Amino acid sequence: MDKNILLKACNYCAYQERTHDEVRQRLKDWNIYGDEAEEIISELITENFLNEERFAKIYAGSKFRVKKWGRNKILQELKRRKLSDYCIKKGLEEIDEEEYFLVLQALLHKKLHSLRAEPNEFIRNKKAADYAMRKGFEGDLVWEILKGI
């Protein structure tokens, strides 16, 4: 195993959390394939540079807190990144139920406020609900909150 490539891979993983798939792809870009690539990935896991559970927790938590994404969108993105069901479950556990409800409520209030020029209440609610669902929030929860507003 080339120590320079291992050092490059360590730096790549130290910069931000990565998935095994992202590291595999980067190694391919560096023309490292097969057993050598798997050996490097194994070393990164051993040295704790690579941890998919940690990636899922950080990813889910930050996308929720910073971008105000709902569980559905976060789940879809974690699956797209080929994480295991276990890691996805652990990542979604980072989202506090009460905070989730409050964020959705605030998001809907803000959207309804921006739609106040729309005279038809049904259309206004529909547009707000569609917006929240595009952000990944569950439809039944969205409509439950809209009925309460």
Protein Blocks (a to p, Z undefined) as FASTA:
>chain_A
ZZklmmmmmmmmmmpccdfklmmmmmmmnopghjllmmmmmmmmmnopacfklmmmmmmm
mmmmmnopafklmmmmmmmnopafklmmmmmmmpcfklmmmmmmmmmmmmmmmmmmpmbl
klmmmmmmmmmmmnopafklmmmmmmmZZ
